[in-house]
C-alpha cells in the first residue's frame, strides 16, 4: 500500500517515495517513464500519484523564480499580534504579495514571506496592508539579499 496511517500523519512506502523523487526531478515526466524507473506499471503509478494528491500529501505545480518574473524584492516579516492569531494569519494569507504564512512559537506569533516589485512596494505592503490588519501589534522585516538554498525534497530522503 502506498500510504500508511500512523499517529502524526501518513507514511509513504519506498515506491511512493521513488515516484515523488521522479516527479521532483521533472513534474512533467510521463507515468510510463516513472513506472519503468520504479518497477511499476503506468496505471499503478497513475493511481499512486492520484492517491497522494487526494490525500493532500503533494501537489504538482510549476515553481517560478520571483526574481526573474518581476518580483526581485523578497522579505520575511515577523509579526506579533494581540487577540486571535489565526484570524490575523487568515487575513495575511489573503494578501497577494504573501506566499507563506506560519503560526509559530518564539519571538514572533507569525512569520510570513512576501514578494514585491521593489522597496517601495515592500514598504506599501508592510505599512499599508500588513500593519492595517486588526490585532497586528508589531512587525519586523528581514529583507532577502541572496537565495542560497531552496529544496522541495521533504519526505523522500
Sine and cosine of phi, psi and omega as CSV:
sin_phi,cos_phi,sin_psi,cos_psi,sin_omega,cos_omega
0.00,0.00,0.62,-0.79,-0.07,-1.00
-0.95,0.31,-0.62,0.79,-0.09,-1.00
-0.83,-0.55,0.74,-0.68,0.08,-1.00
-0.86,-0.52,0.70,-0.71,-0.01,-1.00
-1.00,-0.03,0.76,-0.65,0.09,-1.00
-0.72,-0.70,0.26,-0.96,0.06,-1.00
-0.88,0.48,0.77,-0.64,-0.05,-1.00
0.98,-0.18,-0.06,1.00,0.08,-1.00
0.71,-0.70,-0.25,-0.97,-0.02,-1.00
-1.00,-0.05,0.55,-0.84,0.02,-1.00
-0.88,-0.47,0.71,-0.71,0.00,-1.00
-1.00,-0.02,0.61,-0.79,0.14,-0.99
-0.99,0.13,0.10,-1.00,-0.09,-1.00
-0.90,0.43,-0.57,0.82,0.02,-1.00
-0.91,0.41,-0.67,0.74,0.02,-1.00
-0.91,0.42,-0.64,0.77,0.06,-1.00
-0.89,0.46,-0.64,0.76,0.01,-1.00
-0.91,0.42,-0.63,0.78,0.05,-1.00
-0.89,0.45,-0.71,0.70,0.01,-1.00
-0.87,0.49,-0.68,0.73,0.02,-1.00
-0.86,0.51,-0.65,0.76,0.04,-1.00
-0.88,0.47,-0.70,0.72,-0.01,-1.00
-0.95,0.32,-0.50,0.86,0.06,-1.00
-0.93,0.38,-0.52,0.85,0.07,-1.00
-0.95,0.30,-0.60,0.80,0.00,-1.00
-0.37,-0.93,0.97,-0.25,-0.04,-1.00
-0.91,0.41,-0.20,0.98,0.02,-1.00
-0.97,-0.23,0.12,0.99,-0.02,-1.00
-0.87,0.48,0.76,-0.65,-0.02,-1.00
-0.89,0.46,0.55,-0.84,0.02,-1.00
-0.87,0.49,-0.56,0.83,0.02,-1.00
-0.89,0.45,-0.66,0.75,0.02,-1.00
-0.91,0.40,-0.69,0.73,0.03,-1.00
-0.88,0.47,-0.68,0.73,0.01,-1.00
-0.84,0.54,-0.69,0.73,0.03,-1.00
-0.89,0.45,-0.63,0.78,-0.03,-1.00
-0.94,0.34,-0.52,0.86,-0.09,-1.00
-0.94,-0.33,-0.07,1.00,0.05,-1.00
0.99,0.10,0.52,0.85,0.05,-1.00
-0.79,-0.61,0.28,-0.96,0.09,-1.00
-0.97,0.26,0.32,-0.95,0.07,-1.00
-0.84,0.54,-0.68,0.73,-0.02,-1.00
-0.90,0.44,-0.64,0.76,0.01,-1.00
-0.91,0.41,-0.64,0.77,0.04,-1.00
-0.90,0.44,-0.72,0.69,0.00,-1.00
-0.84,0.54,-0.71,0.71,0.00,-1.00
-0.90,0.44,-0.70,0.72,0.00,-1.00
-0.90,0.43,-0.70,0.71,0.01,-1.00
-0.87,0.49,-0.71,0.70,-0.01,-1.00
-0.89,0.45,-0.64,0.77,0.04,-1.00
-0.89,0.45,-0.64,0.77,0.00,-1.00
-0.93,0.36,-0.61,0.79,0.06,-1.00
-0.92,0.40,-0.73,0.68,0.00,-1.00
-0.88,0.48,-0.54,0.84,0.00,-1.00
-0.98,0.18,-0.10,0.99,-0.01,-1.00
0.98,0.20,0.25,0.97,0.00,-1.00
-0.97,0.26,-0.49,0.87,-0.03,-1.00
-0.42,-0.91,0.27,-0.96,0.12,-0.99
-0.74,-0.68,0.45,-0.89,0.13,-0.99
-0.92,-0.39,0.93,-0.38,-0.10,-1.00
-0.66,-0.75,0.30,-0.95,0.14,-0.99
-1.00,0.00,0.78,-0.62,0.01,-1.00
-0.97,-0.26,0.84,-0.54,0.01,-1.00
-0.98,-0.18,0.33,-0.94,0.11,-0.99
-0.99,-0.10,0.94,-0.33,-0.06,-1.00
-0.81,0.59,-0.57,0.82,-0.02,-1.00
-0.87,0.49,-0.55,0.83,-0.09,-1.00
-1.00,-0.05,-0.10,0.99,0.00,-1.00
-0.88,-0.47,0.47,0.88,0.15,-0.99
1.00,-0.08,0.24,0.97,0.02,-1.00
-0.77,-0.64,0.94,0.35,-0.09,-1.00
-0.98,0.22,-0.15,0.99,0.01,-1.00
-0.96,-0.30,0.90,-0.44,0.06,-1.00
-0.81,-0.58,0.45,-0.89,-0.01,-1.00
-0.39,-0.92,0.47,-0.88,0.24,-0.97
-1.00,-0.06,0.57,-0.82,0.07,-1.00
-0.79,-0.61,0.86,-0.51,0.11,-0.99
-1.00,0.02,0.71,-0.70,-0.11,-0.99
-0.76,-0.65,0.72,-0.69,0.17,-0.99
-0.94,-0.33,0.62,-0.79,-0.14,-0.99
-0.81,-0.58,0.23,-0.97,0.23,-0.97
-0.90,-0.44,0.50,-0.87,0.08,-1.00
0.95,0.30,-0.61,-0.79,-0.14,-0.99
-0.97,0.25,0.96,-0.27,-0.01,-1.00
-0.90,0.43,-0.62,0.78,-0.04,-1.00
-0.91,0.42,-0.57,0.82,0.05,-1.00
-0.91,0.42,-0.65,0.76,0.05,-1.00
-0.91,0.41,-0.69,0.72,0.02,-1.00
-0.86,0.51,-0.67,0.74,0.02,-1.00
-0.90,0.44,-0.65,0.76,0.02,-1.00
-0.91,0.41,-0.65,0.76,0.03,-1.00
-0.91,0.43,-0.63,0.78,-0.02,-1.00
-0.89,0.45,-0.37,0.93,0.01,-1.00
-0.98,0.20,-0.30,0.95,-0.03,-1.00
-0.96,0.28,0.76,-0.65,-0.06,-1.00
-0.90,0.43,-0.49,0.87,-0.03,-1.00
-0.97,0.23,-0.28,0.96,-0.05,-1.00
-1.00,0.02,0.83,-0.56,0.00,-1.00
-0.91,-0.41,-0.01,1.00,-0.09,-1.00
-0.40,-0.92,0.79,-0.61,0.02,-1.00
-0.71,-0.71,0.82,-0.58,0.00,-1.00
-0.75,-0.66,0.78,-0.63,0.18,-0.98
-0.99,0.11,0.78,-0.62,-0.12,-0.99
-0.67,-0.74,0.14,-0.99,0.08,-1.00
-0.94,-0.35,0.41,-0.91,0.02,-1.00
0.89,-0.45,-0.62,-0.78,-0.09,-1.00
-0.94,0.33,-0.33,0.94,0.00,-1.00
-0.77,-0.63,0.48,-0.88,0.12,-0.99
-0.98,0.18,-0.57,0.82,-0.04,-1.00
-0.67,-0.74,0.54,-0.84,0.19,-0.98
-0.80,-0.59,0.73,-0.69,0.04,-1.00
-0.77,-0.63,0.33,-0.94,0.16,-0.99
-0.88,-0.47,0.70,-0.71,0.05,-1.00
-0.84,-0.53,0.53,-0.85,0.12,-0.99
-0.85,-0.53,0.73,-0.68,-0.12,-0.99
-0.68,-0.73,0.26,-0.97,-0.02,-1.00
-0.96,0.27,-0.55,0.84,-0.03,-1.00
-0.19,-0.98,-0.07,-1.00,-0.02,-1.00
-0.90,0.44,-0.59,0.81,0.03,-1.00
-0.90,0.43,-0.64,0.77,0.04,-1.00
-0.91,0.41,-0.68,0.74,0.04,-1.00
-0.87,0.50,-0.70,0.71,0.03,-1.00
-0.87,0.50,-0.69,0.73,0.02,-1.00
-0.88,0.48,-0.69,0.73,-0.01,-1.00
-0.90,0.44,-0.74,0.67,-0.03,-1.00
-0.93,0.37,-0.75,0.66,-0.13,-0.99
-0.97,0.24,-0.69,0.72,-0.13,-0.99
-0.99,-0.16,-0.36,0.93,-0.03,-1.00
-0.96,-0.29,-0.85,0.53,-0.07,-1.00
-0.92,0.39,-0.78,0.63,-0.04,-1.00
-0.94,0.35,-0.25,0.97,0.04,-1.00
-0.99,0.11,-0.18,0.98,0.00,-1.00
-0.95,0.30,0.77,-0.64,0.03,-1.00
-0.82,0.57,0.65,-0.76,0.04,-1.00
0.98,0.20,0.04,1.00,0.17,-0.99
-0.98,0.22,0.86,-0.51,-0.05,-1.00
-0.99,-0.11,-0.78,0.63,0.01,-1.00
-0.63,-0.78,0.39,-0.92,0.11,-0.99
-0.73,-0.68,0.47,-0.88,0.14,-0.99
-0.66,-0.75,0.82,-0.57,-0.11,-0.99
-0.97,-0.23,0.72,-0.69,0.02,-1.00
-0.87,-0.50,0.97,-0.22,-0.08,-1.00
-0.97,0.25,0.72,-0.69,0.08,-1.00
-0.96,0.28,0.78,-0.63,0.08,-1.00
-0.98,-0.18,-0.64,0.76,0.00,-1.00
-0.35,-0.94,0.73,-0.68,0.05,-1.00
-0.99,0.11,0.84,-0.55,-0.01,-1.00
-0.96,-0.27,-0.44,0.90,-0.02,-1.00
-0.42,-0.91,0.69,-0.73,0.10,-0.99
-0.49,-0.87,0.87,-0.50,-0.05,-1.00
-0.82,-0.57,0.31,-0.95,0.07,-1.00
-0.67,-0.74,0.60,0.80,-0.09,-1.00
-0.94,-0.33,0.37,0.93,-0.01,-1.00
-0.87,0.48,0.62,-0.78,0.13,-0.99
0.99,0.10,-0.02,1.00,-0.03,-1.00
-0.89,-0.45,-0.09,1.00,-0.02,-1.00
-0.87,-0.50,0.00,0.00,0.00,0.00
